[in-house]
Amino acid sequence: MTLSNCHETVHALKCFERAEQLDSKRPLTKFQKVTVLMALNRYEESLEVLQELKTLCPKEAPIYVTMGKIYRKLGDKKSALKAYTIALELDQKDTNRVKTLIEKLHSDSDMLNENEFHV
């Protein structure tokens, strides 16, 4: 939906919620809703919708990649790594991108460790 691309995120979210009411089992609508929720920094809600999506589409790697990104934003690197690992197991076509995300997790940890020694 183009509304989310036009920075009208609140309006887009209302549209996706309405679409969800009409057809609560449609995965694409849920995934687009997650994108809008993330743009609004509503990460916990995004994770809730992604959990629903996992039930509907348990073998879709993009769900787990997105979950990993949210967990990383929330500082939960262990859950992020778990989500990225599942994504790798489900879809080897996107291996380079997921490995890059995993490397970013490790570099985040390295930066934190380096900053501990600076006063």
N, C-alpha and C positions, 0 to 999 in steps of 0.2 A: 504494500500500500504506500502511496507516495506521500501521505500526510506525515509519516514519521521522517521522511527525507527532507521535509520542508520546515523542520524545527518547530512544528506545531505538535510537540510530543504529548501534551496533555489532551489535546483534541484527538490525536491518533489513539491514545490509550482508551479514551471513551469509545471510540469506534471499534477497537478490537474487543473491548469488554462486551459491547452490544453484539458483535459478531459471535462471540463465545456463547452468549445467551441463546442465540439462534441455533448454533451447532457446537455443542461443547466438546465434541470428539475430533474436531478438525485440527490436526497437528500444526499446519502452517500458520493458522491464526494464533495459536498459542506461542509458537516460536517468534512470530512478529511482535506479539505482546511482550515477550521477554526482552527483545531488543529495545523497545520503548521504555520499559521499566528500568533497564540498565542505563539508558540515556538520562533518566530522572534520578539516578543513583539509588534506586529502590532494589537493592541487591537481595535482601531476604525474600521479598515478594517474587523476584525473578527466580530464585532457587525453588520456591514452592511450585511455580508454574513448570519449571524444568522437571521437578519430581513427577508431576502429572504426565508430562511428555514422556518420561522414561517408562511409565506404565503403558502408554499408548504405543510407543515406538522404542522398545528396549535396545534395538540394534543400530540406532542412528548415532554415529560418531559425533556429528556437530552438537548434539545435546550435551555430550560429555566434555567436549572442548569448551563450550560456553560455560558449563558448570565450573570447569577448571579456572577459567578467566575470572569468574565471580569470586571463587574461593581465594584466588591470588589477591584480588582487590581487598578482600576482607582480612587478608593476612593469614589465612589457613592454608599454609603451603602443603601440609600433609594431605588434606582433602583434594587440593588442586592436583597434586602429583597422582593421586589415585584416579581422579577423573581423566587426566591426560593419558594415563596408562590404559584405561579401559578404551578410550578413543583409539589409541594405537592398535589395540587388539581387534577392534571392530572393523577398522578401515586402514589398510596399509597404503592406500593411494595418497593420503595426506600426511605421510610420515615426516617429511621435512618440516612442515609447519608445526606439527605437534612437538617434534624434538626441539625446535626453536623455542617454543613456549616453555618446555621443561628446562632448557638451558637458562631462560630468563628467571625461572624460579630459583635456580642455583645461584645465578649472579645476584639476585636480590639478597639471598642469604650471605653471599660473600661480601656485599656492600655493607650489610648490617654488622658483620663481624669486623670489618675494617673500621667502621665508625665507632665501635666500642673502645678502640684504643686511642681515639682522638678526643682530647678534652677541650 
